[in-house]
Amino acid sequence: MASSRARARRAGVQVTGEDNLQQLAARLRPLTEKKIRIGMQGDAELAMIASVHEYGSMKMNIPARSFIGTGKKKGQAPIGKLVRVGVTEIAHGRKSIDALFAEIGAVGLDRMVKNFNRIKQPALSARYAAHKTGPRKLLQRDEDLRDSLTFDVVPKGE
């Protein structure tokens, strides 16, 4: 999976005088130690195919049909909402960090798969479509690519 830039946002957890700040800090600190990676995993050939579809290829005259980058963008809003609620739940001891990370990964993966299933543009070129046999699928090995989409939770240093 490709590395990405780190980003931090405020979750808006409110603290009252009844809260033990040391206990609160201990509950929230592990959030900074891990990250969720959402992307694809597969063999070298599948990784090359995914890269060509994601970024296109001038040499092979293949336009970009991004499914990872655009899926990531479509997942940002629902993941942001999930994080704001989840961090508050963790702060109050009502949710585990592992549960929040699993929910974030599942939502992000769901958005990416839905985005993958909607890819219709750019269409096959008329020249390529005339020579192509079988189904007129836009993405080569589309079932393998869809099945390779996954998420995992790893330490921040990876």
N, C-alpha and C positions, 0 to 999 in steps of 0.2 A: 504494500500500500504506500502511496505517496505521502510524504510529509506535508504538513500544512502550517500556515501561520497561526500562532496562538492569539486568542482574543479573550478579553475579560470584560464582563459587564456586571453591573450591580444588580443584585437580586432583590433589594428592598426589604430585608428582614428587619422587623422592628423589635427592639429590645426594651423590656420594662425593668423596673427596679427589682422585680422578683427573680429575674433571670440571673443565674450564676455565670459571669462572663468567662471564667476559666472552663467551665463545662461546655458552654456555647462554642468557644474557640476549639476545644477538643473535638466536638462533633463536626465542625465545619472544616477543620484543617485537612483531613483526608481528601476533600474535594480538590485540593490543589496538587495532589500527588499522582493523579491518574488522568487519562484522556480517553475519549472514545474515537476510534478510527472507523469510518464508514467508507467502503470502497469495494474493490474486487480482489479476489485471490484466485490464481490458477497457474497453469503451466506457461512456459515462455511463449508458445505460439498464441495462446489465448490473450496473454498480456499485450502482445504485439497487435493483435486484432483490436483489442479494446483501445489501445493507444491511437491507432489509425482512425477508428470511429470517433473517438473523443476529440482529436485535434485535426483530423483530415490528413491528406497526403498530397502534396503538390506533384511529387514524382509519379504517383499512381493515379492522379487526377480524381481523388476521392474527397468530397467535401466533408467538413466536420459535422458529426451528428452526436453532439455531446449528450451523454446520459448521466455521467457522474457529476460534472460541474453544475449542470442545470438542475439535477436532482438535489444537490446540496443547497442551492439557492431556494428551492421550493420547500425544503425542510426547515429553514431557519426560523420562520415565524412560529410554527407549532412547537419546535424544540425550545425556543425562547420562553414560550408560555409554560411549558412543562418544567423548565429549569426554575423559573420564578416561584412556582407553586412548590416544587420539590425541595428547594433549598429551605424554604420556610418550614416545611414538614420535618426536614432533617434537623433544623435548628431547635425545634420543639420536641425532638426525640420520637416522632411518629413515623419516620421512614428511614430506611437504611440507605447509605450511599450506593451500595451495590445495586439496590432496587432502582434507584434513580438512574444510574448509568445504564442499566439494562433497558429501561423505558426509553431513554434518549436514543440508544442504539436501534431499538425496534422502530421507533417513529421515523428516524432518519433513513433507515433501510426501507421502510414501507414507502416513503416519499420517493426514494430513488428508484425502486421497482416500478411504482406507478408511472413515474416519468419515463422510464425505459419503455414501458408498454405503449406510451403515447407517441413515440417518435414516428413522424410521418414526413418530415422535411429535413433537408432538401430531398426531393424525389430522385429516383434513379435517372441517370441521363438517358435520353432516347437511344443513343448509340449503344450504351451498355445493355439496356433493357432488350434491345433487338437480338443480342447475342446470348442473353442469359436464358438458361433452361430451368425449368422447375418454378417454384413459387417466387414471386417478385418481392422478396423480403429486402428491406433496406439494410439490415444489419446481418453481416456474415456470422454464422454460428450463434444466432440470437438466443436460442435456448441455453446454450452453454454459458454465454455471457450473463444472462439473467440469473442463472443458478450460481454463478461465481460471486454475485454481490453479497456482501457480508459485513458484519461489524465485529469489533472486538474492543476490549478495555485493556489498556496497557499503561505501564508507568510513564510519567511525563518525559523521561529522558530518552525513550525509544523513538 
